[in-house]
Amino acid sequence: MSQSILSALRASAFWATILLPLLALVLVVTGIVTITLLTSASFLAVYSACAIAGHSHTPY
């Protein structure tokens, strides 16, 4: 993969790691999503993948 594509993926994953908890909180508070084992496991899997992929991004 080219460096520009990897850089864009890292940046997207980095910002998703920041925004996912806020989105999850809004969805739970408004009642759109209920907390179940499946939703919790799915959130942790997506959050972990984004955190790992975006770990080396430097937002400058």
N, C-alpha and C positions, 0 to 999 in steps of 0.2 A: 504494500500500500504506500501511496506517496505520503510525504511528510505533512502536507497541508491537510489531507484527509484525517490523518491521525491526530493532528493538532485540533481540528474541529471536533472530532469525537471526544477528545480529552476535555475540551472546554465545555461541551454540552453535558458530559457526565459530571464535571465539577459543579456546574450551576444546578443541575438536577439534584445533586446531593444536598445542596443548600435549600432548594425550593420544595423538595418532596415532603419533609416533615410539616411545613406550613400547609401544603395542599392536603395532607392527610388530616391535620387538625381541623381545617375548614370542613372537609367532607364528613368527619365524625360529628362535629358540633352541629352542623346543619341537618344531620340525620340522613344524608344521602347514602352513607356507608355505615354499616354496623360492624362492631369489633367482633370478629370470629377468629378461630384458629387459622382458617384459610386466608383471610385478609391480612392478618398479622404476619403470617409466614411469607405471603406474597410481597408485602411491604418490605420486610427485612431482606428478602432476596434481591429485590430491585434496588433498594438503598445500598446494599453491600456491593452489588455489581457496579453501580455508579461511583461509589466511593473508591473502589479499586481502580476502575478505569480512569477516573479523574484525578487520582492522587498526584500525579506528576505535573499537573497543569499549574502554571503561574499566571494569575490574572493581572497582567499589566498592559 
